[in-house]
Amino acid sequence: MVPSSELVARVQAGEPAAIARLISRAEQGAPEARDALTRIYKLAGLAEIIGITGVPGSGKSTLVAKLTEKLRANGVKVGVIAIDPSSPYSGGAILGDRIRMAELAGDPGVYIRSMATHGASGGLAHAALEAADILDVAGFGTIIVETVGVGQDEVEIVKASHTTVVVSAPGLGDEVQAIKAGILEIADIHVVSKCDRSDANRTVVELKQMLTLGSKAKDAKPPWQPPVIGTSAVSGDGFDALLEAIERHRATAAGGPLGRERRLAIAQFRLKKTAETMLLRRFADDFAQDGAALARRLTCRETDPYSVAAEFLEQTTFCESHGARHEPDGRSKIA
Amino acid sequence: MASPIRILLAKVGLDGHDRGVKVVARALRDAGMDVIYSGLHRTPDEVVTAAIQEDVDVLGVSLLSGVQMTVFPKIFARLKQEGANDMIVVAGGVMPDEDVVALKKMGVSEVLLQDTPPEKIVSRLRELVAQRGAR
């Protein structure tokens, strides 16, 4: 087994096999990889991250493929992280996003990695952000993160990308209304896909109308108004406009308060996710050890779950054992 | 925390028969594996590139068109070129007995013919990954 720390230099050199292996280690959450990922985090931060989200079947993968082609034509190296759901029953997954990205397969300037959610909620996979950092360090200038097909409140992508594109498909009619309190709110750019269909224009109009409803009358002028762009993978229409809108959003955000707020939100989200993961792992370990014994006291109803849970949490330190101090005050805040 | 076995299932060349590969994909998913499907009409180079980027444990190539003796040498040449010597390569589909022998000599870890029950495929893949060990 190659130590993860040795992989970092090879990732910096852009070696595909090293990139691939380090992403796997991040996905496995191997403690051995932590130092390597620490170094990766510090080296990363150069790439522009574009999030693509939308309901299942809205055409996210196709859009990613077309967008990647455009970016490649401009000479940008593109990393793609394509997330598909794991089965809630078997834990397995069928990751089919590559099927729509066939034309990119032979291009060494494109790196595609499929990830399964493995029980993560929110539309992203556990190590999606680590994978983005690794591709960043490997020299991919733009990283496209494609979420699972989302429903209403899987909005994590907005806290993981510099520009979020929400894809809607025509013909879903009332669905536009139904999801307007959910993912539509997070869009920096709206795309209506499949615009070769006759009912697409209606969806564009509906979206535009919905956006005017939300505008705050008192605000002088918001720094960014989400545009609505129609695209068609069949005719190729709209992708130049989309790329231009992404560039415009990047330029608006860069250096301004919009960009600063976004970068802080991204860092805060990353911190929260990392802390949660550490907490849950520790919790799972401790619970695996003591859970059965504690539960036994419940079965004869000599005590109650509230008292036992409180007692269990008292005993758990919730921090990583090495070098961490046990602080009772900090613990109650986390709980 | 053991992570699921990752496998790329690929269709190479002009072969358009994808019913079998989809049945296998479903069976492996139901066995808890992460299955990446390439889609139809890939080249050996594309398949190897994808397998490396995805860091799969197993590269499974489904062929029902009789071109296995052309495709697999190209796959192994490319794997060698990329230094991916720890990739487990498995063949599936319809192929004559003498080709099975030749493929195994070439480095194919297992040839799963069309009458292999899904549970046999699952258990064989698990065996092969366990034999390879951690990487």
Interface residues (C-beta under 8 A of the other chain):
Chain A: M1 V2 P16 A17 I19 A20 R21 I23 S24 E27 Q28 G29 S86 S87 Y89 S90 G91 G92 A93 I94 L95 G96 R98 I99 R100 A102 A105 G106 Y111 I112 R113 S114 A116 H118
Chain B: M1 S3 P4 R6 A25 R26 L28 R29 D30 A31 G32 M33 D34 V35 I36 Y37 S38 G39 H41 R42 T43 D45 E46 T49 A50 I52 Q53 E54 D55 E82 G83 A84 A134 R135
